[in-house]
Amino acid sequence: MKSVISALCAVVAMSAFAQSGPTFRTATDVRDGVRGSLVGTVTSVMETTTNSTIIVEPGVQDIQVTGTGFQQGAVLNLGSGITSGPTVLIDAMHLKATLTVDATAALGPRDITVTNPDQLSGTLRKALKVVRTPDLNGNCTVDGIDLNVLARAWATTSADPGFSPQWDLTGDDVVDGNDLAVFVQYFGRRMPGC
Ligand SMILES: [Ca+2]
């Protein structure tokens, strides 16, 4: 009987620490012998100019991260080609930071990891999506001239002669509605950091 009770206690204890979705690791939180006191999550990330999950390369863009358990001095990691400036702690549920996306950053979804000063960290998978800049003529504003370029490139693919990867904002080798969806996020705007 004793072993059954022990097993039950273990299951209950494991359940108490089980989290759905991205979580801060609790296994390494052994400060003061207390586990789980700083458990938290990263629930969403937003680029604050467009209120979207799109970030452009190359570009300098501000993001806000939402979750729980954030601490002053938390550090962000978004993988190769993206660097984050120091985070600004708004409160335990919100962080702000400025990202610099290199011209060579890989396109596509990016995970974000928030690491607190005590090394507890949480990750949200596919939090942001890196795309090519919709400022196709490089004058820092996304306007009708850029739209004209996109329209002329419409429905072309990487197999077409004269195809320019610059037109394919999403990097999936075709210029289509997915690229237009990216474009409209920035239409009429000055590119941040440009
Ligand atoms: Ca595309």
Residues whose N, C-alpha, C, O or C-beta is under 5 A from the ligand:
A	BS01	CA	D168 L169 T170 G171 D172 D173 V174 V175 D176 D179
